[in-house]
Each structure stands twice: as structure tokens, then as C-alpha cells.
Amino acid sequence: MFRLDANRPATFCDGLTRRDFLHAGAIAPLGLTLASLNRAKANSGKDDDVNCIMLFLVGGPSQIDTFDPKPKAPAEVRGPFSPIQTNITGMQISEIFPKLSKHADKYSLIRSVYHTATAVHDTGHQMMQTGRLFTGGVEHPHVGCTLGYLKGGRGELPAHVLLPRPIGRTGGNLPHGHTAGYLGKPYDPFILNADPNAPGFKVPDLLPPDYISGIRAERRQKLRDAVDGATGAFEANGAAKQLDDNFNLAYRLMSYAKARDAFALEKESDKTRDHYGRTRFGQSCLMARRLIEAGVRFVTVNMFETVFDEVTWDIHGSRPFTDVQQMAKEVAPNFDNAFSALLEDLGERGLLSKTMVVALGEFGRTPKINPAGGRDHHPGVWSILIGGGPIKGGMVIGESDELGYAPKTRPVTPGEVAATLYRGLGLDPHKELPGPQNRPIPMVDYALKPINELL
């Protein structure tokens, strides 16, 4: 363990001590979120690369109650909702998504995603965000972190931002798949760690406190020239290079107007904010659009942080979980509103053609409604939505069987979903990354291919 505190205090020319600097938030977050910022590379200016927004529907939506309705199945399977026609002939989704039904031309459905790992939230979180399962102590990188590793950030912006908070307690003790894994902490996402729908919202680790003037903030750049010999000893440590890179990026983010503006939701009109929905998820989706527009390459939006004591997609039917009717009343309208607004907004701003948008959960639900009035975990088959960028809209890939229990045609694995995202981002999904002990590991298994029907 290394220390940032020397035996003698260092005071700078403006009267600030190093403790003041830490309090201002420029180095303290290195252990929390700023350490997780991508090392910005010399990627100045605009480019034509494809970006991505990943909406993670924590809890695992029921395929039958959402995007793969089974109106001819027995009552205990088909559930309480009827299918409605979308604006694509032959494509139907649940009636709980009336707005999304009008935008089916902008996305495609994959109705045959499945995995064979344990039916717990953590494994699904890992597999759907990395394409791989945590095994042998090896934590694989999130797709957005891999993108950042290979392409870096644009200008002073991080390559990958995670909103609003990482996935937390979901019943297991395994990694959730949102980090850079074996690529190292410099390629972790920048984590907002705040609710963008909260009154007076600010990004605590990006903006200096109000009492630190612009001049004093600028003077902090001289910190490395003013620190005494104890810091010199610290810099001999092998970890100092990572601190140096993160220090410089932290300063640039604090002083870069474009980075600050990207998080400034108050600059959006009330009409726009209302359009997305005045919810944590709705405002996170709006911020995702702002970040992509500013130059961030990849944004992950977690719809929920936990599945306990909150109304989520985890519809077991009894407390501390959610039942089917609660999901339909609160969760579905929130998603329907925010996702449709995001698709509209990206399209109107000319961003949808170069921004993939994928909405996915960690697994599906059991076809038969349980005695508590809900559905339990089921990784046997479920549905995801994907569109934008090079992805074709209005398609249905694969189908489940008559009960929504298993893939009937075109089974799709999480690794194939990851391969499709990589290909859409302009990356070779079989490119080798430096794994533990520099052992080369392909981004997805060599045998797995992108879903070429979508590209």
C-alpha cells in the first residue's frame, strides 16, 4: 500500500495545502472513480467511429411479458398481457410498451438468447457485458472497457462512462462485469455515482467545490513541482505511472469545459427532460445522449442497482422482490418512455446512424407463473433489443418454443451478442488482448461469430 501523505505538509503558492487539494476532489476519487477513468490518448477532433449505449435491465425481464408474447399458450404461461402490433408488419410486443411499438423500425429483436451457466444474477451480468463467464479467478473486460483500451478516449473525455451507479447487491458475491478486468484499472469506466434526477444534481468527482476559484484550480496543476521529497520516494513505486496518468486526466476533466458541459443536464429544456421521464433511468438515458454527443465512445446505463426492496424486473412475485403487476405499472412505463425518447432524440440529432443502442438483461423468466404470482430466474431463453449504428432495424432474430422455454431457431449466446457489438464498433471480435501473465485471450472465443443477419 502506498501513501499520498508526506511527513511534512506541502503548501502551494496560493495557500492551498495538499489536504486542500485532496478535499477539492482531484486526487481523492482516484481510489473510487477517477482511478477508473480511461487513460486519454491523443485522439483529438471528430471521427466516424461507431459509439454504443448499453441499457442494462437489471433483474432479468420476462421474455413472455415483454418482447416475446405467447398469446396461444395456456393462461399460466401467457400471463395477463396481450400482444400489440408494432410499426413493423408481423412484429408484436407486449401491450405494456405502447411507445416502443411505434419505433420498431429503429431496433431489432433477438428472441433466442440463452446461456447454460448458473441461474443467478451475477453470472448473467458478467456474460452479457463481457461475453464471457468469470472462471478460474479471471475477470474479463466489459465491452466498453475493451473499446477504451483499443481506441482510447476522444480528447479529454473518458472512453467509457457508467451511469448512474454500478450494479450492487443482487444475491451473489461474484463480479458483475462492469470493470476492465485483466486489462487493468486505468481502463475501468468513469462511474457517475450520483442520481441525475436528484435536485441540484452535480457530478461530485468531476467539478471542484464552489469555493475553489478557477485560478486556484489552475494552480493545482503545479502540484507535482511543489511536492517534497516524500512524493519523489512514492514515484519510485511501480504504481506511480498509473497515478500520474490518472492525475493528469483528473485535472483535464476538471478544467475541460466540454467534459463539464456533457454532464450538465440543467442545460436541457424542461420539455426534453420530461420527454425522457423524470426518473433516475430516464435522466440517465438523457445524459447518455449528451455524453455520446460530446464524444464519449461507450455509455452503460444500469436501470437498477439492486433487486431487493425496489420495484425492478426481478418479478418473483413476493417481497423483497416484485410481482408482475408492479412491473407493468412502474418498471415497463419507465423503460418504454426513456428508451423510445432516446431512439427519437438520437435519430433527430443524426446520432442514431453512428450509435448502437442495446437493451438487455441477464436472463429471462420461467414460462409458468409461480404460486406467488411471479416468474423465477430462467437463462434458458430470453429477448434483447439492439439497433442503431450499422445494426439493421425491424428484424426478429431467432424464436423461442411455444412456451417460451428454450430457443426453437437460431440460438444466440452472450458471446455472440458481444461479438456483434464488437463488430458493430469496428473491432475484430477475435483480436487477442493481453490477459493475466500476458497470456493472449481473444475478445470472444474463436468459435463464436457476430450475428451477421443484423449487420
N, C-alpha and C positions, 0 to 999 in steps of 0.2 A: 504493500500500500504506500502510495506517495502522498505528500502533504503539499498544500499550496501556501501554508502559513510559515513564514520565516521567524527566527527568534527575535529579530529586530523589526519594528514596523517600518514600512517604506511609505513616505509621504511625498506626494507629487506637487508640482509647481502650483496647482490650483487649490491646494489644501486638502485634496482627497487622499485618504489612505487606501491601502489595498482592501481593507474591510469595506470601505465605502464602495469600491469598485464591485466587490462581490455582492454587496447589498443591491447595487443597481441592476444586477441580473445578467451581467455579461459573461461571467465565468461560472457562477454557481450552478446554472442549469446544465453545465457540461455533464454532470453525473446523471441528469434526468432526460432532458430533451435535446439540448444543443449538442451534446455529445453524439446524438443520433442523427445530426444533420449530415447530408452528403458532402464530401469534400468537393467544393465547387471547382469545376475545371474551366479552362479557357474556352467557353462556348458562348461568345458574345453574339448578340444580334438574333434575328429571327431565323428559323429553319422550317423545313416542311415535314419534319418528323411527326409521326402519329403519337398522340397522347392517350391517356386512359384514365377513366374514373371507374373505380370499383365500389359498388354499393354492397356491403356485406350485411345480409339479412339475418343477423344473429338470432339463433333459436331454431332455425330449420323450418321454413314454410311448408305447409301441407300441399303436395302437388295436386291432390284432388280438389281442394277448396280454393285453389288459386289458378294455375295455368294449365292444368290437365284434367278438366272436369269429366266425370263419368256418369252422365245422366241416365244411362241404361243399367247401371249396376244396382244391386239391392240397396234398400234405404240405409242400412247400417254402414254402407260403403260410400254411397254418393253424397251423403251429407245434406245440409239444409239449403245449399245454394244452387241456383240454376246457372247454366252457361248463357253467355250473351255473344252475339256476333261482333267481331272486330271489323275494322275497315279493310281487312284482307279476306277475300272470299274463302270460306272453308276453315278459317282460323277462329276458334272460340276460346274465350277465357271466362273466369268466374264473374258473376254479376257484381261482385264486391269491388271490381276495378272498372268503373264506367269511363273514367278519363283515359286510362291506358288503352281501352278498346278502340279509341279514336286515333291512336298513334302506332298501331301495329306495323305500319309500313316502315317505321323507323327502327324496329328491332326484330329479331328472330327468336323463336323459342327452341330450346333443346329439351326435349321431354324424356330423354333416356339416360340421364346422368346417373351413375351409380358408383359405389365402392364396396369392398368386401372387408374393410377393417372394422374394428370395434365400433358399435353404435353409440359413441359418446361425442359430445360437442367438440372437444379438443382435437380429436383426430380429423374431423371434418374441417375445422378451421385451418389446420395445417395443410391438408391436402388441397383444398380449394384455393388457398393463397400462394402455395409454393409448388403444387403439382406433385408433391412427394409426402411421404409419411416420416415422422420423426422416428428413427430407428438407430440403434447402436450408439446413442448419445450424439448423433449428428443432426443438427438443426439446419434445415435447408432455407435458402433466402426467399423472401416474398418476391413476387414477380416485379413489383415496383422497385425493390431494392436492387435486384439484378439489373434492371434498366438503368438505375442510377450508377451502378458500378461500371457498366459498359459505356454509357454515354455522358455521365456527369450531369450537373445542373446547367441551366441556362443563366448566364450572367451571375448575379449574386443569389439567385433563388435555389432552394434545395430541389433535388430531382423528385423526391417523393415526400408527400405530406399526408399524415394520418389524422382524420377528424372523427369525432371530437376527442375521443379517448380510446386507448387500446381496449381490446376485449379483456374483461376481468374474470371474475369467478363464474364458472359455468358447470361446476361439479367435478372437474378433474384437476390434475396437477401437472399437466403437460404443457409445453409451449403452444401458443395459439397461432403461430405462423406469421406474425406481423414484422419480424425483425429481419436483418440481413444475414442472420445465422453465421455460417462459417466464413462469409465474406468480411465480417468484422464490423464493429460498431460505427466506424466512420460512414458506413453505407446504410445504417438504420434510417427510418423515416423521421422527419421532423414531426413531432407529436404536439398537437394543439393543447391538449389537456385543459380545455375550458368549454363551456356551453355557449355557442354563438347566439343562442336565443335568449341568454340571460340579459337582464337590464344592465346597461353600462358595460357591455362586453368589451374586453381588450385582450390582446394576446400577451400574457404576463411575461413570457420568456423572450419576446421579440422587442418590445418597446421599453425604453428606460423609464424609471419613475418620473413623474412630472417635475419633481424638484431638481432633477439633473438637467441643467441647461444644455442646449446644443453645443455651446463652446466647451463645456466641461466634458461632454460625451466625446467630443473630438479629441480632447487632450488625453483621454484614456488610451488612445491608440499608442501613446508613448510609454505605456506601462512597461513593456519589455526592456526599454532602455533605462528605466528608473529602478527596477527591482534589484535588490542587493545580491550578494554572493550566494545566499541560500537558494535563490532561483537558479543560479548557474549550476549548483550541485544537482538540483532537480532535473535540469535539462540533460544531464548525463544519463538519466534514466531512459530506457528504451521506449517508454510510453510517452515521452515528451513530444515526439513528432506528431502523434495523434492530437495532443493538446494544442500544439502550435497551429495545426490546420483548423481545428475547431475554434480556437480563439479568433483567428483571422476571419473565419466565416461568421462567427457570432458578431464581431464588430461590423462587418459589411452589412449583415442583415439589419442591425440596429440603425445603421446610417443610410440605408438604401431606400429611397422614397417609394420606389416601385414595389419593393417587398412589403413595406408597411401598408401601402395602399391596397394590396391584394387581400389583406385581412380586414379591411375597413368596410364592414357591412353597412355602417351608417351612411355610406355614400350611395347606397341603393335606395331607390324610391320606395315609399310605403306600398305602392301598388305591386312592385316586383316582389318585395318581401312577403306580402300577403299571398301572392300567387304561388310561391313555394310552400307556404304554410308556416305559421308562427310556432313551429316546434323545433326541438333540437335537431331532428333529422332534416326537416325542411330547410332550416337555415344553414345546416352543414352542406346540403346539396347546392345551395346558392353560393356558399363560399368556395365549394369545389369548382364551380363555373368560373368564379373570379380568379382563382389560382391558376386554372388552365389558361385563361385569357392572359394572365400576367406572364406565363412562361413555365410554370411547373409542369413537369412531364407526366406525373402519375399522382393521383389523389385516391386514397382509400377512405371511405366513409362507413363507419360502423353504426348501424342503426340502433344497436343497443350495446351496453357494456356488460350486462349480466342477464341471466334468465330468471333470477329469483326476485320475487316480490315486485315485479314490474310486468305490465301487460306487454307481451312480446309474441313472437311466432311460436314459442315453445308451448304448444297447446295440449298439455297433458290433461287439462280439464279440472284440476283442483289445486288449491293453494299449496306451495307458493308460486304455482305456475298459472297459466292462462287457459280459459276454455274457448271453444270455437266461436261463440257469440261475442266474447270480449275482443277477440282478434278481429272479427269482422267490423265491429263498431269503432275500434280505436286504431289498431295497427294498419289494417288494409287502407282506410282512407288517407292516413298519413303517408303511406308509401305511394298510393295512387296519385295523390296530389303532387308530391315532391318529384317523383320520377317523371311524370308527364310534363311538369313545368321545366324540368331540366332538359328533357328532349326538345321541347319547344324553344327554350332560350338558346340552347346550343345551335339549333337549326337557324334561328333568326339572326344570330351573330356570325354565321358562317363557320362555326367551330365544329359542328357535328361531323362534317366530312373528314376531319382530321383528329377526331377524338372518339375512341371506342368507349362505350358505356356498357358495363356488365353488372347485372344484379343477380346475386346468387346467395344461397345459404349452404349450411354444412351437410345437410341431408334432408330427406323427406319425412313423411309421417306414415304410420301404419294405415292401410286402407280401412280397416274396420274400426269404427268409433268405439272407444273403451267404455267401461261402466261409469266413469267419471264425466263422460260427455266430451272427451277429447281424443287426441290421437298421439301415439307414442313415437319414439325415435325409429327411423327406418331408412338406412342407407341403401336399400335395395333398388330404389329408383326415385328420382325427383326431377324438377324442372328448373332451368335458369333462363334468363333473358340476356341477350347480347346484341348490340347494334353500334352504329357509328363507325367512323374511320373507313377501313376497307371492308367491313362486315356488311353483307347483304341483309336488307330488311325484308320483313314479310314472309319469312320461311319458317317451316316447322321441321326440325331435325329429329329423327327418331320418334318412337312411340312406346308407351308402356302397354302392358297387357290389359285385359278387360277390367281388372280390379285395381289397376294402378299399383301392382305389387313388384313387378320386375320389368326390365326392358323387353320389348317384343321385337323391335327392329333397331338397328344402328346404336348399340350400346356405346356410351361415351364415358370415359374415365376422367377423374380430376386431372390426370397428367395430360390428357388430350385437350382439355379446356385450357390448361396453362400453355401448351404448345400453340394453340390457336391465338392466345393473347400475345405470345412472343412473336409469332409470325406477323400478326397484325401490327405490332410495334416495329416491324422491320428487322427483327433479330432471328438468327438461326437457332431454333429451339434445341438443337443438339450441340451447340457450341459448348466447349468444356470450360468450366470455372475452376479456380484453384481451391480445392476442398481442403479438409484437415491434412496436415503434413504435406501440403501442396499436391495431394493426390487429385488428379483431374476428375471432375464429376460433370457430366453433361447436364444442361439446364433441365431437360426432361429425359427420361430413358430413351435410348436409341430406337427402341421398337415402337415408340409412340409417335403419331403423326398429328399435325393440325387437322381440324375439321375443314377440309378443303371445299366442301359444299358452300361454306359461308364466305369464302374469300374470293 
